[in-house]
């Protein structure tokens, strides 16, 4: 949600009650207090509008270049370039470092695939599902947090190559 839309919605709701100047000042103070307690990060989109993203809604963060970050949510991806940013100050205890460039919000992870090293953020897995590939050693962390029942990999879904004695696995679905 855009910052200005967020403020407008709150003020509009309150003004429908026909507030006095003192009440409007109190509402403004209330908005600022609420905003200061939220853990948001601001982005400027292509239309030069300020967009607020609640860090609790971030699925994962990818530092794809030094000081260049992509924040992924269900609503979209947001790019942030800032040489002065300390990413550790933005995140909370819900984010876990999966490799040197990926941080995953574990409260948003719904399922995982231990065979491919994929972490999913949707309850129903299909081609449009949001996922991120992480290190295999990080899948062990996900497995401990979510449990084995959230692993979508099933050995029964694999075929073994009859041409090889080492039984390479070929999956039917991914």
C-alpha positions as CSV (number, residue, x, y, z in Angstrom):
1,X,0.0,0.0,0.0
2,X,1.3,3.5,-0.8
3,X,2.1,5.6,2.2
4,X,-0.2,8.4,1.2
5,X,-3.1,6.0,0.6
6,X,-2.6,4.5,4.0
7,X,-2.6,7.9,5.7
8,X,-5.6,9.1,3.6
9,X,-7.6,6.0,4.5
10,X,-7.1,6.6,8.2
11,X,-7.9,10.3,8.1
12,X,-10.9,9.7,5.9
13,X,-12.3,7.2,8.3
14,X,-11.9,9.6,11.2
15,X,-13.2,12.7,9.3
16,X,-16.4,10.9,8.6
17,X,-17.1,11.5,12.2
18,X,-16.5,15.3,11.7
19,X,-13.5,15.8,13.9
20,X,-12.4,19.0,15.5
21,X,-8.9,20.5,14.9
22,X,-7.7,19.0,18.2
23,X,-9.0,15.6,17.2
24,X,-7.4,15.9,13.8
25,X,-4.1,16.8,15.5
26,X,-4.5,13.8,17.8
27,X,-5.3,11.6,14.8
28,X,-2.1,12.8,13.1
29,X,-0.1,12.1,16.2
30,X,-1.7,8.6,16.4
31,X,-0.8,7.9,12.8
32,X,2.8,8.9,13.3
33,X,3.0,6.8,16.5
34,X,1.5,3.8,14.7
35,X,3.9,4.3,11.8
36,X,6.9,4.6,14.0
37,X,6.0,1.2,15.7
38,X,5.7,-0.6,12.4
39,X,8.7,-2.2,10.8
40,X,8.3,-0.8,7.3
41,X,10.7,-0.1,4.5
42,X,10.0,2.6,1.9
43,X,10.5,2.1,-1.8
44,X,10.0,4.5,-4.7
45,X,8.2,2.7,-7.6
46,X,8.5,3.5,-11.3
47,X,5.8,6.2,-11.0
48,X,7.9,7.9,-8.3
49,X,5.4,7.1,-5.6
50,X,6.5,6.0,-2.2
51,X,5.5,2.5,-1.4
52,X,5.6,1.1,2.1
53,X,6.3,-2.6,2.6
54,X,5.7,-4.2,5.9
55,X,8.7,-6.4,6.7
56,X,6.3,-9.0,8.2
57,X,4.9,-9.4,4.7
58,X,8.3,-10.0,3.1
59,X,8.7,-13.6,1.9
60,X,12.4,-13.4,1.2
61,X,15.2,-10.9,0.5
62,X,17.8,-11.5,-2.2
63,X,21.0,-9.4,-2.2
64,X,21.7,-9.9,-5.9
65,X,24.6,-7.5,-6.0
66,X,26.5,-5.6,-3.3
67,X,24.1,-3.3,-1.6
68,X,21.3,-4.1,-4.2
69,X,18.4,-6.0,-2.7
70,X,15.1,-7.4,-3.9
71,X,12.3,-7.8,-1.4
72,X,9.7,-10.3,-2.5
73,X,6.1,-10.3,-1.2
74,X,2.9,-11.9,-2.5
75,X,2.1,-8.5,-4.0
76,X,5.3,-8.2,-6.0
77,X,9.1,-7.6,-5.9
78,X,10.7,-4.3,-4.7
79,X,14.2,-3.3,-5.5
80,X,16.3,-1.3,-3.0
81,X,19.7,0.1,-3.7
82,X,21.4,1.7,-0.7
83,X,25.1,1.8,0.2
84,X,24.3,2.7,3.7
85,X,21.8,0.0,4.5
86,X,22.5,-2.6,7.2
87,X,20.2,-5.4,6.2
88,X,20.5,-7.0,9.6
89,X,18.9,-3.9,11.2
90,X,15.8,-4.3,9.0
91,X,15.1,-7.9,9.7
92,X,13.7,-9.6,12.7
93,X,14.1,-13.0,14.3
94,X,11.8,-14.6,11.7
95,X,14.4,-14.2,8.9
96,X,17.0,-16.9,8.5
97,X,20.1,-16.6,6.3
98,X,19.8,-19.5,3.8
99,X,23.0,-18.6,1.9
100,X,25.2,-15.6,1.4
101,X,22.5,-13.7,-0.5
102,X,19.1,-15.1,0.5
103,X,17.2,-14.3,3.7
104,X,13.9,-16.2,4.2
105,X,11.0,-15.1,6.4
106,X,10.3,-18.5,8.1
107,X,6.8,-17.4,9.2
108,X,5.8,-17.3,5.5
109,X,7.3,-20.6,4.4
110,X,4.5,-23.1,3.8
111,X,6.3,-26.1,2.2
112,X,9.7,-27.2,0.9
113,X,11.2,-29.7,-1.5
114,X,14.2,-31.4,0.1
115,X,15.3,-33.0,-3.3
116,X,15.6,-29.7,-5.2
117,X,16.3,-27.3,-2.2
118,X,13.2,-25.2,-2.9
119,X,11.3,-23.2,-0.3
120,X,7.6,-22.4,-1.1
121,X,5.4,-19.6,0.2
122,X,2.1,-20.9,-1.0
123,X,-0.2,-23.6,0.4
124,X,-1.0,-24.9,-3.1
125,X,2.1,-25.7,-5.2
126,X,1.9,-25.1,-9.0
127,X,3.8,-23.3,-11.7
128,X,2.7,-19.9,-10.4
129,X,3.9,-20.6,-6.8
130,X,6.5,-18.3,-5.3
131,X,9.6,-20.2,-4.4
132,X,13.3,-19.7,-3.8
133,X,16.1,-22.2,-4.2
134,X,18.4,-22.4,-1.2
135,X,21.5,-24.3,-0.1
136,X,20.8,-28.0,0.7
137,X,22.2,-27.5,4.2
138,X,19.6,-24.8,4.7
139,X,16.8,-27.2,3.9
140,X,17.7,-29.0,7.1
141,X,16.9,-25.8,9.0
142,X,13.6,-25.5,7.2
143,X,12.9,-29.2,7.9
144,X,13.5,-28.7,11.6
145,X,11.2,-25.6,11.7
146,X,8.4,-26.9,9.6
147,X,8.6,-30.7,10.1
148,X,8.8,-33.5,7.6
149,X,5.1,-33.4,6.7
150,X,5.6,-30.0,4.8
151,X,8.2,-31.7,2.5
152,X,6.6,-32.0,-0.9
153,X,9.3,-34.4,-2.2
154,X,8.1,-38.0,-2.4
155,X,10.5,-40.7,-3.4
156,X,7.6,-42.5,-5.0
157,X,7.5,-39.7,-7.6
158,X,10.9,-40.6,-8.9
159,X,12.0,-43.0,-11.6
160,X,15.3,-44.9,-11.6
161,X,17.2,-45.1,-14.7
162,X,17.4,-48.8,-15.9
163,X,20.6,-47.9,-17.8
164,X,22.6,-47.3,-14.7
165,X,23.7,-49.3,-11.7
166,X,23.9,-46.2,-9.5
167,X,20.2,-45.6,-9.8
168,X,20.1,-41.9,-10.8
169,X,16.9,-40.2,-9.8
170,X,14.7,-38.6,-12.5
171,X,11.7,-36.8,-11.2
172,X,8.3,-36.9,-12.9
173,X,7.3,-33.5,-11.5
174,X,9.0,-30.4,-10.3
